[in-house]
Amino acid sequence: MSHHRPDTIICNAQVYDGSNVPPVEKDVLLKDDKILALAPAGEYQARNLIDAEGMALAPGFIDVHTHDDIEVIRNPGMLNKISQGITSVIAGNCGISAAPVRISGDVPDPLNLLGSTGEFRFPRLRDYIEAVEQAKPNVNVAALIGHTALRAQVMDRLDRSADDAQIRVMQELLDGAMRDGALGLSTGLAYQSANSATSYEVETLASVLKAHQGIYTTHLRTEFEGIIGALDEAFGLGKKLDIPVVISHLKCAGKANWGRAPEVLNHLKNAQSEQHIGCDCYPYNASSSTLDLKQVTDDFDIDITWSEPHPEMAGQTLQQIARSWSLSLIQAARKLQPAGAVYHGMDEQDVRHFLGFEGGMVGSDGLPCDPSPHPRLWGSFPRVLGHYVRDTQLLSLQLAIHKMTGLSATEFNLQGRGFIRPGYQADLVLFSPQDIKDEASFTDPKRRSAGIRRVWVNGHQTYRAEGQEYQLTGYGAGQFLKRNTINR
């Protein structure tokens, strides 16, 4: 191995390789952008020796559920993600993507979660890829193509089903994006802008994926009482077309649905015995999206995170705002729209069931444009490792890491990532299992987590923290990850 002198050796780490096995104590040798080898302690020398002091070394975390499409271009430093140990983000979820999109007028809800009119300027995925490569973000980026984004390109009204001619144009747009390297198609069928789409429309569009070995991810038609039927719609599509399906942010939403997690999980597991189904979930019992009149209720608190006509109301609950205006909740919600909201609408026991599921991945679903975002944007991954692994022992550390790395890379077919193995990309995170903790809260959401010490992206050390001090070394080492068409 002498002709492959390592650039860096990380020694004295507990190495969790991403595959849900106990850690090993080995030296991890890095060369250029790759992991060169795992070797017995002290066997090799390098100019750059890093003593991990017994801390955990894991593959860089993969955030499989993000809305970072435009954020990686707008804020390439990506501190909110890199400071959690996240080295790769999958954008384009819930039917919402920045490409292939050109918008001249108002940005339809929920595309407005990503940005404003002038920021949608990517008529083809390759235009978006070029912009990401020019921005040089600190994280790797992979992209799904949003169903609602496609609809907004071919339909003047989104509250109806597409006709055959429109579906054909959407198929062509999707096919072009798949050729450019998209991972697959995402839908957000719960949103007003896609809810009128028939199963036929979605299936006909998704039929493009098989030839490209693409994946189908979905924000279900409903996460409320009708969740089993909504799951069956997604499973039926995957089975009929023989493509892998991922259920986004699996949850039981709404008070009438609380306590149903075991039933929902069993339904999912039964289907898994016949087809390929994955899912992701975030570690909080509150969701966040645009303010939706259908979800207005007094069963639980709703925080307003932004409002176009009334920006001064951000940071208050809908109830407080309604009271100050002497209006009903629904009247106040109407007056605030378009707006964003956090819904405290899930049961903690349900969240624990979903998060503890071995076959499920972790995704943040953070919304970077919110002035007062849900804390999941800054805290999701350390919250799993601190609160749910160390403090409540819901999961073992090796399983939690697997759900953030190896499992995610496998489900989304991200070749050469997600594991600490020779020849794999050197995306790594070094953290203290004792100190790791999410600091972001609903009242103070933009806070860096504690306990993440160092992060490498493609062999470059991108983040380093000691106590309150941190450095974002920002080489912009992130790459755009195109779909890999082999080894499915």
Secondary structure, DSSP 8 states (H G I E B T S, - for coil): -TTS--SEEEES-EE--SSSS--EE-EEEEETTEEEEEE-TTS---SEEEE-TT-EEEE-EEE-S---TTHHHH-TT-HHHHTTTEEEEEE--TT--STTEE--S---TTGGGT--GGG-EESSHHHHHHHHHHH--SSEEEEEEEHHHHHHHH-S-SSS---HHHHHHHHHHHHHHHHHT--EEEEETTSHHHHT--HHHHHHHHTTHHHHT-EEEEE-S-SSTTHHHHHHHHHHHHHHHT--EEESS----SGGGTT-HHHHHHHHHHHHTTS-EEEEE-S-S-EEEE--GGG--SSS-EEEEEESS-GGGTTSBHHHHHHHHT--HHHHHHHH-SEEEEE----HHHHHHHHH-TTEEE-----TT-SS--THHHHHHHHIIIIIIIIS-SS-HHHHHHHHTHHHHHHTT-TT-SS--TTSB--EEEE-TTT-B----SSS-----BSEEEEEETTEEEEEEETTEEEE-------B-----S--
